Amino acid sequence: MTTLGLPEQFDKWGEARRNGFLSIKKLKEEGKRIVGEYCTFTPTEIILAAGAISVGLCGISEEPIPDAEKILPRNLCPLIKSSYGHAITDTCPYFYFSDLIAAETTCDGKKKMYEQMAKIKPTHIMHLPNIVDEGGLKLWAGEIKRFKERLEDFYQITITEDDIKKAIKDKNEERALLMEYFRLGALNPPPMSGSDIHKVLYRTQFKFDRPRMKAELRQLIDDIKADYNSVERKKSNRPRILITGSPIAGAINKIAPAIEEAGGDIVVYENCGGPRSNRWLVDEENPDVYYALAEAYLKIGCSCMMNNDRRIELLDELIDEFKIDGVIDISLTACHTFTVESARIKEFVTKEKGVAFLSLETDYS
């Protein structure tokens, strides 16, 4: 449960996605460029450098899945089916108002979904390497440059390296603020609930006025710190929980309350959108902006990568930093890469860190 007297602050962030529906319609009517994306591997800096708005697309509800299953197989990840279902039923305003979809080959299911999605919306596929080495870095740097060229051609604009450098600085500021926010969970007692942590990290992508979004995030952090330090707080003995695994935006609304009602505190997430994709900044001093972006993005420890040591390294750091008592590894049904990798995560967490571990497979029902 939230331990601070700031519920209205978190409610405001919870409303961001709903309010974003109206905002994106207004921005579209004003002639703004809008690019939709599904994954943290998407180099948002290139979208920003194009003078476009980057928006995360819908894929968290079970409602459109029956429509998706008319084309996609039932034994497919619910995130993919939900994403495609929203697209074909026009139930995602963000998809509807996007000019182009930035797509990435993180898994086979997504690859085939994007083939279908390209029939209804311009879709640019970025070919993600499945191993992080020098060859992979060169491939991804080339794909980022190719994405830049696609946006230039699509919008009939020129994107300069100075534009990209400004966007890198902008996104680095956002990443630094998010990490400062996440690190508040290391306090004991934690100053916010796991639901509130996830609410803010997820809703950030639906605040399209970037200077205002960063200012509001700065204010939220400062308010939490001020409130936390305003009284002496007794340390909690509730188990401190780390959530890891698949993208879980649709499932967390049933999982987080169950954990917290059972007496645990979710203090950090090692999922898409959390420290996994925000802990490392893009090198602003590297003159090769494409290589700098590739290097930073390929530090994301996603299970789609072979020999995914980066995820182990991050879990090692987070378990120590947040004084974790238990790790819950959540895999969406048919998310094969995360499900297979769960065995390695269990071995590391239990044998090397001596921490309790639970593997949980679920869908959006």
N, C-alpha and C positions, 0 to 999 in steps of 0.2 A: 504494500500500500504506500501511497505518497506520504512522506514524513514531513513535508513542508506545508506551510499555510499559503500555497500559491496555486490552487487548483485552476483558477481562471487563466493563469499563464499557459498552462498545458492545454486547457480547453481551446484557447485561441489557436494553438498550433494544430489541434485536432480538427478544427474547422477549415484549415487551409485547403485541403483537397476539394471539399464541397464548394468553397468560395472560388477556387481555381477554375471550376467549370464556367462560371460567369466571366471571370477575368480572361480566360483564353478565347472565349467568343468575342469579347470586346477587342482584344488585341488582334484577332483575325480580321475583324471588321475595319480596324485601323490600317490594315495592310502589312502587319508585321510578319516576318518570316518565322515559321514554326517547324521544328524538326522533332519528331518523336523518337524515343529510345527505350530499350528494355533492359539494358545491362550496364553494370558498372565498368565494363571494359570499353564502352563507347567513349572516345576522347571528346568529352564535352567542350573542351577548349576550342576545338575546330568549329563547332557549332556557334559558340559565342563570338569567335573571330569573324564569322560570316555575318555578324550583326543579327543573328537569329536567336530565337528563344528555344531552349532545350526543355522538353517535358517528358517525364516518365509516363509510360502508357499503362493502361489498366490491365490487370492480370491477377486479381486477388479474390475474385468472387466466383462461386460455383454456379451462379444463375445462367450464364451463357454457355455452359459446358455442353448441355444436350444439343444445342445447335452446332457446336464445334464437332461433336461426335458423328454428325452426318457425313463428315469428310475425314476427320482424324480418328484414329483408332481409340477405343475406350481405354486400353492399357497404356496410356501416355500420361506424362506428368500433368497434374492439374493446372500448373502455371501456364503451360503451353496451350492447353485446351481453353483455359479462361481467356488468355490473350487473344487467341484466334476467334473465339466466340464473340468477344466484345467487338472485334473488328468487323465481322460479317453481319452483326445485328445492329450496328450503329448505336451501341449502348455505352461507348466510351467517347465522351466529347473531345478528349485529348487526341485520340486517334482520328476522329472525324475532322478536326480542324488542323491536323498536321499536314504540311505540304509533302513531306518525305519521311520515310522511316529509316533510321540508322540501325542496321541489323548486324549481328556478329555470330560467327560459327562456333559458339561455345559447346553445343551438343548436337547430336544427330537429329533429335526431335525438333529443335529450333530450326535447323537447316531446312528440313522438309516443310515446316510450317511457313517459313519465309517464302518458299516457292509458291505456296498458295496465296499468301498475303500480297505478293507482288502483283497478283492479278487484279487487286482492287485499289492499290495505293503504290506510288513510286517507292521502291525499296532499294537501298544501297547495302550490299553485302560486304562486310569486312572479314577477310579470312584470317582468323586468329590462329597463331601457331599453338601446337599442343605441348611444346617443350620450351623451357626458357634457357637458351644458349645464345651464342653470338648470331647464329643463323636465324633463330627466332626473333631476336631483337631487330635484325635487318629487315626481316619480313614484315614485322609489325610497324616499323618506322615507314616502310614503303606503303603499307596499307593506310596509315594515317595520312600520308601525303596524297594518296589516291582519293581518299575521302574528301580532302580539301579541294582537290581538282573537280570532284563530282559536284560539290556545293557551288563552286565557281561557275561551272557549266549550267547547273540547274537554275541558279538565280541570276546568271549573267552578271557576275560581280568579280572583283579581284580581291583575294585575301592575301595580305602581305605578312611577312614574318613578324613585323612589328605588331600587327593585329593579333597574331598568335601569342606573342610574348605578353601583351596586355591581358589576354585571356588566361594565360598560365598564372599570372600574378593574381588575377581575380579568383580563380579556382583554388589556388594555394591558400588565399586568405579564408575561403570557405572551409577548406579542409582543416586548417589550424583551429578555427572556431569550433568545428564539430568535435575535434579531438579534445579540446579543452572542456567541452560539454560532457563528452563520454567519460573523461577522467574524474568527473565529480562522483561517479559511481564507485570510485575507490575509497571514498570516505566511509567511515563507520560511526553512526548508522548512515545508510545511503540516503541522500537528500531527495531522491525521487524514485518512483516505482519503476519496474521494468516496462510496464505499459507506457508510462510517460516517456521513458528513454526512447522507446521505439516510435512513439507518436511523433516526436520531434525529428528523429533521423529520417523517418519516412516522408513526413509532410514538407520538409525543406524543399523538395523538388517541385512543389506546387506553388511556391512563392516566386513569381516571375520578375518582380522588381528586385534585382539583385542587391543593390546598395541597401535598400530597406530591409531585405531578408537578413543580410549580415548584421545590420544595426539591431534588428529585433533579436537575433541570436546572441549578440553581445550583451544586450540588455537582460535577456533571460538568464544568462550565465551570471551576470553581476547580481541580479536579484536573488538567485538561488544562494550564492555565496554570502550575501548580506543577511538573508534570512537564516541561513545555517549558522552563521557566527553570532547571531543576535542573542542566543541563549546557549547555556552549557548543555550538551547532549550526552546521554549515557550510551555507551557502546552496546550494540545489539549482538545477541548470540544466535540470531536466526541464520540458517545456512545461506552462504553467498553463492549464487548460481551464475554460471556462464552458459549462454546459449550459443551453439555453433551449428553449422550445417547448411542446408539449402536456403535459397531465398524463401522467406516464410511470412511475407506480409499478410497473406490471406489466412494463415493458420495461427498466427500469434495471438489473435483476439480470443481464442479459446484456450490456448496453452498458458499464456502469462497469468491470467486469473487463477487457473487451476494450481499453478506453482505457488502463487502468493497466498492463496487461501489455505494451502497445505502447510504454510509456515516458512517458505523460502523467500529470499530476496534476489531477483534478477538484477545483477549489477553491471553486466556488460554483455554485448552481443558480438560474436565473431561470425557474422553473416554478411551478405551483400549490403552495402550502405553504411556499415559500421566501421570500426577500425580496419577491417580487412581492406577497404578501398580508400581510406582517408589517412592512414598512419604515415604514408610516405608522400612527400611533396615532390613536385616536378622541379628539376634543377633549373633555376632561372638564369644561371650563368652559362649554361651550355649553349654555344652558338648554333648548334644543330638542334633546332626546336623539335623536329620529328623524332630524332633519336632520344632526346630528353623525355618527350612524352611516352615513347615506347618503353623506355627503361622504367619509368614510374608505374605505368599501367601493368606491365608484366610482373610487378612485385605483388599484384593481387593474388593471394593464395587460393585460387579456385580449384575445385576438384577436377575440372576439365583438363588441367595440366598433368602431364606425366611427372612422376617423381616430385610430388607437390610438397617439397620441404618447406616452402615459405609458410604454409598454413601451420605446420608444426612449430616453426620458429615463433610465429605470432601467438599461438596458444601458450607456448612456454612463457613468453613475456607477460601475457594477460593474466595467466593463472597466478603468477607471482605478484604482479602489480596490484591486482584487485583482490588478492588473498582469497582465492576461490576454494570453496568446499566441495562443490559438485559441478560436473559438466554434463549438459544434456545436448546430445547430438540429434538434431531433427532433420529427417530426410523426407521430402515429399514423395508420395507413391510414384514409382517408376522413374525417379531421378537416380539413374543407375550410377553415375560417377560418385555422387555423395554417399549413396548406400554402400557401394563397394569400399569406399575410403573409410567408412565408419570403423572397420576392424582395425585399421592402422591408428586411428584416433583413440580408440579404446585402449590399445596396447600402450600408447604413449602416456595417456592421461593416468591410467591405473598403475602401470609399472614404473614409469620414469618420474611421474609427478606425485604419485601416491594419493590421488584424488578420486572421489566417487564418480561413477560414470553411468549414464543411462542413454540408450539408443531408442529413438522414438520415430516411427514411420507414420505419416498421416497424410490426409488430403484436405480439401476445403469444406468437407461436409460438416 
